[in-house]
Amino acid sequence: MSAFPKVILRNNKADAVKRFHPWIFSGAIKAVDQAVREGSVVEVVNESGDFLAVGHYSPSNIAVKILSFQPVEELGTLFEERVKQAFAVRQNAGLVGSDRTNCYRLINAEGDGLPGLIVDWYNGTAVVQAYSLGMQEARSHLLHALQSIYGSALKAVYDKSAAVLPRAEMPVENQYWLGDRTHEKVLENGHQFFVDWETGQKTGFFLDQRDNRALLGNYATGKRVLNTFCYSGGFSVYAVRANAKEVHSVDSSAKAIEWTKTNIELNNSANISHTAFTADVFTFLKECDASYDVIILDPPAFAKNITARHQAVMAYKRLNSLALHKLSPGGLLFTFSCSQVVTPDLFKGGVTAGAIESGKVIRILHSLTQPADHPVSIYHPEGLYLKGLVLQVD
């Protein structure tokens, strides 16, 4: 008999679970055991008491995030198995043991069967973000699994969950579970980056753009490149290393601009003209007189929930229209959305509307998404959040 308290699902609401979707919404629940609290590991059953799943409970719209569709005897064993499986995926993708890349995403929430958990690897430091109290309370299981996988290669584990953990019963502070602050330089495709996982956005670096940055490098040689919403200058570094003619980086954050300058210097780019601007991107695009050969638009999420989705699509339209007007004939636009609630079709629609407004002849050269270390469960299409297009302007 299961040691976990039970959540009873309405019989007519069990279909999504049987299709292996990892979320159970509060409206599907008929009853909850008295022992269940936020963060509890629960067994989900139907009204007849038949087993459906095991997951973490939260008194919110997404009431259960499913860890397993099979009975679970020991939670630590489940975590170790899932982390091993995730590590194997990164090995198969050529990310583990590479002499050119030593940073990648190890755990991508639902995509790796651990919903509510992100773990990014930075050359010996694992940075953790728990988006649920259940995952935060699984700390000992996760730490043991990481030590089992990496051994002495694991120098530090930093928990950076304070800003993303909702409804926590106890305040959570960002802290090291293991070790202390180590070196912060990493390699990505042979490019050096300074990563500040303690104060930077998310876990410190946007690892999901690795393949797309490499693609930009293929197009940047001899070109005038504008990288907007540049953060720490990922795309700028690739353009510089590809011997772009000139690179401009724009971000509204002065701290981000300093990180960008640091990363340009790290990559020995003295011979390349690089200028960084602390400015609002919309204003910069409206007021700049320059014409660019390549422009990158990689904004933060314009919509974090469905109610903001229409407004976000309109923002993509305005932004892309502005950028298209600043491209020289034959120029390329790398344009992205990381808003999970904006579907690929909606994003493409917003970009298309901006293209129509520009009045230019435009072709799609590439449709882009997140890399293999950000996998998506086929049963959880919501996990596909990064959308991108490369457009050529004739």
C-alpha positions in Angstrom: 0.0 0.0 0.0 1.3 3.5 -0.9 2.7 5.7 1.8 1.8 8.8 -0.1 -1.5 10.7 0.7 -4.1 10.6 -2.0 -5.6 13.0 -4.5 -8.8 11.7 -6.0 -9.6 12.6 -9.5 -13.1 12.9 -11.0 -13.6 9.9 -13.3 -14.4 12.2 -16.3 -11.2 14.1 -15.8 -8.7 11.2 -16.0 -8.2 11.2 -19.8 -5.3 13.7 -19.8 -3.4 11.6 -17.2 -4.0 8.5 -19.3 -2.5 10.4 -22.2 0.6 11.1 -20.0 0.2 14.9 -19.7 2.2 15.8 -16.6 -0.2 18.4 -15.2 -3.4 17.9 -13.3 -5.5 21.1 -12.9 -7.5 21.9 -9.7 -10.8 21.6 -11.4 -10.2 17.9 -12.2 -9.9 17.0 -8.5 -12.8 15.6 -6.5 -11.1 15.2 -3.1 -7.8 15.6 -1.3 -6.6 13.7 1.8 -6.3 15.8 4.9 -2.6 15.0 5.1 -1.9 16.7 1.8 -0.2 20.1 2.0 1.7 22.2 -0.5 4.8 20.3 -1.7 3.4 16.9 -0.7 4.2 13.9 -2.8 0.8 12.5 -3.6 -0.7 9.4 -5.2 -3.4 10.3 -7.8 -6.3 7.8 -8.0 -9.7 7.8 -9.7 -13.0 7.6 -7.8 -12.7 3.8 -7.7 -9.3 4.1 -6.1 -7.3 2.9 -9.2 -3.8 4.2 -9.4 -3.1 6.9 -12.0 0.1 8.7 -11.1 2.5 10.1 -8.4 3.4 13.8 -8.3 3.9 17.0 -6.3 0.8 18.8 -4.9 0.2 22.6 -5.0 -2.9 24.5 -4.0 -2.9 26.3 -7.3 -4.4 26.0 -10.8 -1.8 23.3 -11.7 -2.6 21.2 -8.6 -0.4 18.2 -9.3 2.8 18.0 -11.4 3.4 14.4 -12.2 6.7 12.7 -11.4 5.7 9.2 -12.5 2.8 7.3 -14.2 4.0 4.2 -12.4 3.9 3.5 -8.7 6.9 4.9 -6.8 8.4 3.0 -3.9 11.3 5.3 -3.1 11.6 8.9 -4.2 15.4 9.0 -4.1 15.6 6.1 -6.6 13.3 7.9 -9.0 15.4 11.1 -8.9 18.6 9.2 -9.4 17.1 7.4 -12.4 15.8 10.6 -14.0 19.0 12.5 -13.5 21.0 9.5 -15.0 18.6 9.5 -18.0 19.0 13.2 -18.5 22.8 13.0 -18.3 22.7 10.2 -21.0 20.8 12.5 -23.3 23.4 15.2 -22.9 26.2 12.7 -23.5 24.5 11.5 -26.7 24.2 15.2 -27.8 28.0 15.5 -27.5 27.8 18.0 -24.6 29.4 16.0 -21.9 33.2 15.9 -22.0 33.5 18.3 -24.9 36.6 20.4 -25.0 34.7 23.2 -26.8 31.5 23.3 -24.6 31.3 22.8 -20.8 28.0 24.4 -20.1 24.5 22.9 -20.8 21.1 22.3 -19.3 21.0 19.0 -17.4 17.4 19.0 -16.3 14.7 20.6 -18.3 11.6 20.2 -16.1 8.8 18.2 -17.9 11.1 17.4 -20.8 13.2 15.3 -18.4 10.4 13.9 -16.3 11.0 16.3 -13.3 8.4 19.0 -13.7 9.1 22.2 -11.7 12.9 21.6 -11.8 15.7 23.3 -13.8 19.4 22.4 -13.4 22.0 24.1 -15.5 25.7 22.9 -15.6 28.4 25.5 -15.7 31.8 23.7 -15.8 31.6 22.2 -12.3 28.8 24.2 -10.8 25.2 23.0 -11.0 22.7 25.9 -10.7 19.2 24.8 -9.5 15.9 26.5 -9.9 12.9 24.8 -8.2 9.5 26.2 -9.4 7.5 24.2 -6.8 7.8 23.6 -3.1 7.8 19.9 -3.7 11.0 20.2 -5.8 12.6 22.5 -3.3 11.9 19.9 -0.6 13.5 17.2 -2.7 16.9 18.8 -2.2 18.6 15.8 -0.6 17.5 13.5 -3.4 18.7 15.9 -6.1 22.0 16.6 -4.4 22.7 12.8 -4.0 21.8 12.2 -7.7 24.1 15.0 -8.9 27.0 13.7 -6.8 26.4 10.2 -8.1 26.5 11.3 -11.7 29.4 13.8 -11.6 31.5 12.6 -8.7 34.5 14.8 -8.1 33.7 16.9 -11.2 30.9 18.5 -9.1 32.5 21.4 -7.3 29.4 23.4 -6.3 25.6 23.3 -6.3 23.9 26.7 -6.1 20.1 27.0 -5.4 18.7 30.0 -7.1 15.0 29.4 -6.4 14.1 32.4 -4.3 12.7 34.5 -7.2 10.8 31.6 -8.9 9.4 29.6 -6.1 5.6 30.4 -5.7 3.5 30.1 -2.5 6.3 28.8 -0.4 5.4 28.3 3.3 8.8 29.4 4.3 11.0 32.1 2.8 13.7 30.6 0.6 17.1 32.2 0.2 19.5 31.6 -2.7 22.4 29.6 -1.3 25.1 27.0 -2.0 24.0 23.5 -1.1 27.5 22.3 -1.9 30.9 24.1 -2.2 31.1 27.8 -2.8 31.5 30.3 -5.6 33.9 28.9 -8.2 35.4 30.2 -11.4 32.7 31.7 -13.6 34.2 31.3 -17.1 32.7 28.7 -19.4 33.1 27.6 -23.0 30.4 27.4 -25.6 31.5 26.1 -29.0 35.0 27.4 -28.2 33.7 30.9 -27.2 34.5 32.1 -23.7 31.8 33.6 -21.5 31.7 35.1 -18.0 28.6 33.8 -16.2 27.3 35.3 -13.0 24.8 32.7 -11.8 24.3 34.6 -8.5 23.0 37.9 -9.9 22.4 37.2 -13.6 19.0 36.5 -15.2 17.6 32.9 -14.9 20.6 30.7 -14.0 23.0 33.2 -15.4 23.2 32.5 -19.1 20.7 31.7 -21.9 21.9 28.2 -22.8 18.9 27.6 -25.0 20.3 29.9 -27.8 23.6 27.9 -28.2 22.7 26.4 -31.6 21.2 29.6 -32.9 24.2 31.6 -31.9 26.3 29.2 -33.9 24.1 29.6 -36.9 24.5 33.4 -36.6 28.2 32.9 -36.8 27.8 31.3 -40.2 26.2 34.5 -41.5 28.1 37.2 -39.7 31.5 37.4 -41.5 32.1 40.8 -43.0 28.6 42.0 -41.9 27.4 45.0 -39.8 25.5 43.3 -37.0 23.0 44.6 -34.5 22.3 42.5 -31.4 19.3 43.8 -29.5 18.2 42.7 -26.0 21.8 41.5 -25.9 22.0 40.6 -22.2 25.6 39.3 -21.8 26.4 39.5 -25.5 26.1 35.9 -26.6 25.2 36.7 -30.2 27.6 39.6 -30.2 30.5 37.3 -29.3 29.7 34.9 -32.0 29.5 37.7 -34.6 32.8 39.1 -33.4 34.5 35.7 -33.5 33.1 35.2 -37.1 35.0 38.4 -38.1 31.9 40.6 -38.6 32.8 44.1 -40.0 31.1 45.9 -37.1 28.9 44.8 -34.1 26.5 46.9 -32.1 25.0 45.6 -28.8 21.9 47.1 -27.2 20.3 46.5 -23.8 18.4 48.6 -21.4 20.4 47.2 -18.5 23.7 48.9 -17.7 24.8 45.7 -15.9 24.1 43.6 -19.0 26.1 46.0 -21.1 29.1 45.6 -18.7 28.8 41.8 -19.0 28.7 42.1 -22.8 31.9 44.2 -22.8 33.6 41.7 -20.5 32.7 38.8 -22.9 33.9 40.7 -26.0 37.2 41.3 -24.2 37.4 37.6 -23.1 37.3 36.6 -26.8 40.3 38.7 -27.8 38.3 40.8 -30.2 40.5 44.0 -30.4 40.5 44.0 -34.2 36.7 44.1 -34.4 34.7 47.3 -34.1 32.2 46.7 -31.2 30.0 49.3 -29.6 27.6 48.8 -26.8 24.6 51.0 -26.1 22.5 51.1 -22.9 19.1 52.0 -24.4 15.5 50.9 -24.8 15.5 48.7 -27.9 12.3 50.2 -29.4 13.6 53.7 -29.0 17.0 52.7 -30.4 15.5 51.2 -33.5 13.3 54.2 -34.1 16.1 56.7 -33.7 19.2 55.1 -35.2 20.2 56.1 -38.7 22.3 53.0 -39.3 21.5 50.3 -41.8 22.5 46.8 -40.7 23.2 43.5 -42.6 22.1 41.3 -39.7 19.8 42.2 -36.8 19.1 39.9 -33.8 15.8 40.4 -31.9 15.8 38.2 -28.7 13.5 40.0 -26.3 12.4 38.8 -22.9 9.0 37.1 -22.7 6.4 39.7 -23.7 3.6 37.5 -22.3 3.9 35.4 -19.1 0.2 34.4 -19.1 -2.6 33.9 -21.6 -4.3 37.3 -20.8 -1.2 39.1 -22.1 -0.9 37.0 -25.3 -2.6 39.4 -27.7 -0.6 42.4 -26.4 2.5 40.3 -26.9 1.8 39.4 -30.5 1.2 43.1 -31.2 4.6 43.9 -29.6 6.3 41.3 -31.9 4.6 43.0 -34.8 5.9 46.5 -33.9 9.4 45.2 -33.0 9.9 43.2 -36.2 8.5 46.0 -38.3 11.0 48.5 -36.8 13.9 46.1 -37.3 13.0 45.2 -40.9 13.2 48.9 -41.8 16.8 49.0 -40.5 18.0 46.1 -42.7 20.0 46.7 -45.9 18.9 44.9 -49.1 19.8 41.2 -48.7 19.9 41.6 -44.9 19.0 39.0 -42.4 16.7 39.2 -39.3 17.1 36.6 -36.5 13.9 37.0 -34.5 12.8 35.1 -31.5 10.1 34.6 -28.9 10.6 32.9 -25.5 7.0 33.4 -24.4 5.6 29.9 -23.6 2.0 31.1 -24.1 2.7 32.5 -27.5 2.5 29.5 -29.9 4.7 29.2 -33.0 1.8 30.1 -35.2 0.9 33.2 -33.2 4.6 34.3 -33.2 4.9 33.7 -36.9 1.6 35.7 -37.4 3.0 38.6 -35.4 6.2 38.6 -37.4 4.3 38.3 -40.7 2.1 41.3 -39.7 5.3 43.3 -39.1 6.7 42.1 -42.5 3.5 43.3 -44.2 3.8 46.6 -42.5 7.4 47.0 -43.7 6.3 46.5 -47.3 9.4 44.5 -48.1 9.9 41.2 -50.0 10.9 38.7 -47.3 11.7 35.0 -47.2 12.1 32.5 -44.3 15.5 30.8 -44.4 15.3 29.0 -41.1 12.7 28.0 -38.4 14.5 27.8 -35.1 13.8 26.3 -31.7 15.6 25.1 -28.5 18.5 22.7 -28.6 18.7 19.0 -27.5 19.5 19.8 -23.9 16.2 21.6 -23.6 14.0 18.5 -24.7 10.2 18.6 -24.9 8.0 15.7 -23.9 5.8 14.7 -26.8 2.9 14.6 -24.3 3.6 18.2 -23.1 3.8 20.5 -26.1 3.7 23.5 -23.6 7.4 22.7 -23.1 8.3 24.1 -26.5 8.8 27.7 -25.6 11.6 29.0 -27.8 10.6 30.0 -31.3 12.7 31.7 -33.9 12.8 32.6 -37.6 15.7 33.8 -39.8 14.3 36.1 -42.5 16.0 37.5 -45.6 15.0 40.9 -46.9 15.3 41.4 -50.6 
